[in-house]
Amino acid sequence: MARAQGAKVPSAEPAPTASYKDTAKAVTYAKGRGQSLIPGAVETLVKQAGADTMLKNAARDGAEFAWVPHGSETCPMCMTIASNGWRRASRETMKGDHADHIHSSCDCEFVILFDGKSIVEGYDPDALREQYDNAEGSTWKEKVNFMRREQYKASGDKIRAQKRTAYARRKGYRMMHTYDDPIREKLGSAEESHPKKLAKIKNGLLTMESNIESTQVDGK
């Protein structure tokens, strides 16, 4: 990135990866909340090392940085950080020894600026700042929570479908994708996802119906 902008700096020094102790702590905590959360905990540690590398070298070389979101479903907290625009990297911009706000399932990244004029396509901190300023609330936490609620309203069906799928995995079974299932169009009908189980249910209903008819004929 430095060469692309005409800057001459020493080779980047990789930040330390998570220690065995930190990894064990993160995995143990995730396991206590649910087995399915372990991959996300590990992903966060991997992303942390990459983010730390970017910020530590940027601070060493006197570069600016920005937290740049990608995609269309950036979380409100990432959007808020991205609205800060370009800033000079320093020890004060990190949380202890680490870059702040790193989480799994996030496609945001730190981008480094050396020449003071390069741009990142699609990154508009002014628009993000306007969205943050227009959010209801007197503190940054209230504003972020308001943005979360608005985001949930806009994509509530999709979020609820994802939560149901995650819950199903944790409980050890899969959803049957009926017409009321918002992700049926993505995963197919119950005939495709659970043909044997569906046939068993149908046979059970037919048997129940037959027993009811027999009871009515016998007058019992």
DOKEKOL-958738 format. One line per 2 residues: their letters; for each residue y, x negated, z of C-alpha. Coordinates in nm, 4 decimals. Each point is the difference from the previous one (the first is absolute). Layout:
<atoms>
a = Y:X:Z ~ ...;
</atoms>
This chain:
<atoms>
ma = 0.0000:0.0000:0.0000 ~ 0.2350:-0.2902:0.0741;
ra = -0.0698:-0.1662:-0.3346 ~ 0.0596:0.3259:-0.1848;
qg = 0.3479:0.0132:0.1546 ~ 0.0773:-0.3675:-0.0554;
ak = -0.0287:-0.1001:0.3653 ~ -0.1553:-0.3292:0.1029;
vp = -0.1842:0.0340:0.3295 ~ -0.3072:-0.1630:0.1582;
sa = -0.3366:0.1663:-0.0501 ~ -0.0517:0.3048:0.2176;
ep = -0.1898:-0.0526:0.3230 ~ -0.2544:0.2754:0.0756;
ap = 0.0491:0.1761:0.3319 ~ -0.2916:-0.0104:0.2474;
ta = -0.2578:0.2735:-0.0450 ~ -0.1080:0.2204:0.2900;
sy = -0.1994:-0.1787:0.2678 ~ -0.3485:0.1060:0.1033;
kd = 0.1475:0.1440:0.3201 ~ 0.2646:0.2040:-0.1839;
ta = -0.2553:0.1250:-0.2528 ~ -0.2474:0.1019:0.2692;
ka = 0.2757:0.1787:0.1913 ~ 0.1154:0.1932:-0.3085;
vt = -0.3534:0.0966:-0.1048 ~ -0.0985:0.1035:0.3530;
ya = 0.3099:0.2178:0.0343 ~ -0.0602:0.1606:-0.3406;
kg = -0.3668:0.0621:0.0796 ~ 0.1000:0.1780:0.3196;
rg = 0.2111:0.2430:-0.2008 ~ -0.2569:0.0468:-0.2775;
qs = -0.2403:-0.2102:-0.2051 ~ 0.1818:0.0853:-0.3231;
li = 0.3205:-0.1687:0.1251 ~ -0.1527:-0.3501:0.0095;
pg = 0.0656:-0.0845:-0.3699 ~ 0.3660:0.0956:0.0432;
av = 0.0347:-0.2248:0.3033 ~ -0.1394:-0.2960:-0.1931;
et = 0.2184:0.0805:-0.3018 ~ 0.3079:-0.0087:0.2235;
lv = -0.0880:-0.3500:0.1240 ~ -0.0440:-0.1233:-0.3589;
kq = 0.3334:0.1498:-0.1088 ~ 0.1646:-0.1472:0.3091;
ag = -0.0901:-0.3564:-0.1025 ~ 0.1440:0.0558:-0.3489;
ad = 0.3229:0.1526:0.1340 ~ 0.0389:-0.2772:0.2584;
tm = -0.0397:-0.2599:-0.2752 ~ 0.2778:0.1570:-0.2066;
lk = 0.2519:0.0317:0.2844 ~ -0.0672:-0.3366:0.1664;
na = 0.0449:-0.1895:-0.3255 ~ 0.3049:0.2083:-0.0918;
ar = 0.1583:-0.0918:0.3339 ~ -0.0887:-0.3671:-0.0532;
dg = 0.1538:-0.0053:-0.3484 ~ 0.3082:0.2114:0.0738;
ae = -0.1033:0.2877:-0.2244 ~ 0.0799:0.3694:0.0224;
fa = -0.2699:0.2637:0.0258 ~ -0.0473:0.3731:-0.0391;
wv = -0.2790:0.2379:0.0959 ~ -0.0807:0.1630:-0.3340;
ph = -0.2071:0.3211:-0.0249 ~ -0.2246:0.0812:-0.2942;
gs = -0.1472:0.3275:-0.1133 ~ 0.1149:0.3525:0.0802;
et = -0.1363:0.0588:0.3528 ~ 0.1717:-0.2654:0.2101;
cp = 0.0048:0.0831:0.3698 ~ 0.3450:0.0843:0.1484;
mc = -0.0068:-0.3054:0.2278 ~ -0.0498:-0.2321:-0.2987;
mt = 0.2740:0.1850:-0.1889 ~ 0.2364:-0.0522:0.2927;
ia = -0.0691:-0.3736:0.0129 ~ 0.0339:-0.0252:-0.3788;
sn = 0.3422:0.1679:0.0201 ~ 0.1363:-0.3126:0.1736;
gw = 0.0076:-0.1755:-0.3362 ~ 0.0129:-0.3771:-0.0350;
rr = 0.0377:-0.2036:0.3200 ~ -0.0011:-0.3670:0.0875;
as = -0.3402:-0.0962:0.1410 ~ 0.0040:-0.1533:0.3476;
re = -0.1962:-0.0052:0.3232 ~ 0.2026:0.3025:0.1098;
tm = -0.1393:0.2074:-0.2857 ~ -0.3564:-0.0418:0.1291;
kg = -0.1681:0.1587:0.2997 ~ -0.1117:-0.3016:0.1980;
dh = -0.2161:-0.2053:-0.2352 ~ -0.0684:0.2879:-0.2377;
ad = 0.1719:0.2038:-0.2662 ~ 0.0730:0.3443:0.1410;
hi = -0.1537:0.3346:-0.1015 ~ -0.3202:-0.0935:-0.1819;
hs = -0.2649:0.2683:-0.0294 ~ -0.3069:0.0761:-0.2069;
sc = 0.0002:0.2211:-0.3108 ~ 0.3520:-0.1196:-0.0802;
dc = 0.1053:-0.1297:-0.3408 ~ 0.3421:-0.1286:0.1143;
ef = 0.0673:-0.3726:-0.0068 ~ 0.2601:-0.2622:0.0833;
vi = 0.1851:-0.1263:-0.3064 ~ 0.1963:-0.3251:0.0166;
lf = 0.3371:-0.0657:-0.1645 ~ 0.1423:-0.3481:-0.0587;
dg = 0.2703:0.0443:-0.2629 ~ 0.1829:0.2999:0.1477;
ks = -0.0118:0.1945:-0.3265 ~ -0.3601:0.0745:-0.0971;
iv = -0.1090:0.3616:0.0259 ~ -0.3282:0.1773:0.0651;
eg = -0.0702:0.2824:-0.2408 ~ -0.0066:0.3352:0.1776;
yd = 0.1398:-0.1312:0.3288 ~ 0.3176:0.1892:0.0916;
pd = 0.0992:-0.0656:0.3631 ~ 0.3200:0.2056:-0.0379;
al = -0.1981:0.3115:-0.0909 ~ -0.2370:-0.0605:0.2904;
re = 0.2970:-0.0468:0.2341 ~ 0.1527:0.3278:-0.1190;
qy = -0.3286:0.1798:0.0677 ~ -0.0105:-0.1493:0.3493;
dn = 0.3649:0.0853:0.0718 ~ -0.0538:0.3610:-0.1096;
ae = -0.3013:0.0429:0.2275 ~ 0.0571:0.2103:0.3110;
gs = 0.0190:-0.1790:0.3337 ~ 0.2337:-0.2152:0.2079;
tw = -0.2382:-0.2959:0.0420 ~ -0.2127:-0.1899:-0.2499;
ke = -0.3178:0.1399:0.1589 ~ 0.1229:0.3576:-0.0391;
kv = 0.0934:-0.0669:-0.3617 ~ -0.3380:-0.1590:-0.0807;
nf = -0.1841:0.2909:0.1641 ~ 0.2103:0.2470:-0.2008;
mr = -0.0898:-0.1863:-0.3207 ~ -0.3665:0.0103:0.0996;
re = 0.0144:0.3761:0.0480 ~ 0.1706:0.0467:-0.3361;
qy = -0.2581:-0.2226:-0.1680 ~ -0.2795:0.1974:0.1637;
ka = 0.1471:0.3265:-0.1268 ~ 0.0144:-0.1374:-0.3536;
sg = -0.3576:-0.1263:-0.0060 ~ -0.1563:0.1939:0.2861;
dk = -0.2992:0.1325:-0.1954 ~ -0.0982:-0.3461:-0.1158;
ir = 0.0428:-0.1511:0.3467 ~ -0.2053:0.2770:0.1639;
aq = -0.2750:-0.0464:-0.2591 ~ -0.0077:-0.3743:0.0722;
kr = -0.0208:0.0678:0.3732 ~ -0.2873:0.2457:-0.0469;
ta = -0.1878:-0.2522:-0.2116 ~ 0.0558:-0.2750:0.2593;
ya = -0.1120:0.2353:0.2790 ~ -0.3118:0.0902:-0.1961;
rr = -0.0903:-0.3662:-0.0420 ~ 0.0460:-0.0656:0.3723;
kg = -0.2271:0.2922:0.0847 ~ -0.2691:-0.1205:-0.2387;
yr = 0.0082:0.2791:-0.2573 ~ 0.1787:0.0761:-0.3242;
mm = 0.2066:0.2981:-0.1023 ~ -0.1476:0.2535:-0.2389;
ht = 0.3076:0.0319:-0.2234 ~ 0.0336:0.3786:-0.0179;
yd = 0.2793:0.1800:-0.1830 ~ 0.2136:-0.0227:0.3161;
dp = -0.0308:-0.3789:0.0026 ~ 0.3216:-0.1615:-0.1407;
ir = -0.1923:-0.3033:-0.1305 ~ -0.2719:0.2045:-0.1732;
ek = 0.1531:-0.0791:-0.3388 ~ -0.0289:-0.3717:0.0737;
lg = -0.3502:-0.0072:0.1463 ~ -0.1655:0.2901:-0.1763;
sa = -0.1542:0.3241:0.1241 ~ -0.2579:0.0460:0.2746;
ee = -0.2659:0.0286:-0.2727 ~ 0.0799:-0.3594:-0.0920;
sh = 0.0572:-0.1492:0.3436 ~ -0.2761:0.1764:0.1995;
pk = -0.2406:0.1850:-0.2360 ~ -0.2992:-0.0051:0.2377;
kl = 0.2002:0.1117:0.3009 ~ 0.1680:0.2752:-0.2008;
ak = -0.3385:0.1236:-0.1312 ~ -0.1325:0.0090:0.3570;
ik = 0.2962:0.2094:0.1127 ~ -0.0438:0.2405:-0.2921;
ng = -0.3718:0.0367:0.0702 ~ 0.0752:0.0656:0.3649;
ll = 0.2477:0.2732:-0.0914 ~ -0.2483:0.1601:-0.2417;
tm = -0.2690:-0.0016:0.2685 ~ 0.2397:0.1539:0.2484;
es = 0.0976:0.2690:-0.2505 ~ -0.3682:0.0756:-0.0710;
ni = -0.0740:0.0366:0.3709 ~ 0.2937:0.2384:0.0428;
es = -0.1194:0.2148:-0.2912 ~ -0.3553:0.0109:0.1408;
tq = 0.1350:0.1077:0.3356 ~ 0.2000:0.2795:-0.1588;
vd = -0.3050:0.1251:-0.1997 ~ -0.2186:0.0038:0.3094;
gk = 0.2694:0.1838:0.1873 ~ -0.0031:-0.2469:0.2824;
</atoms>
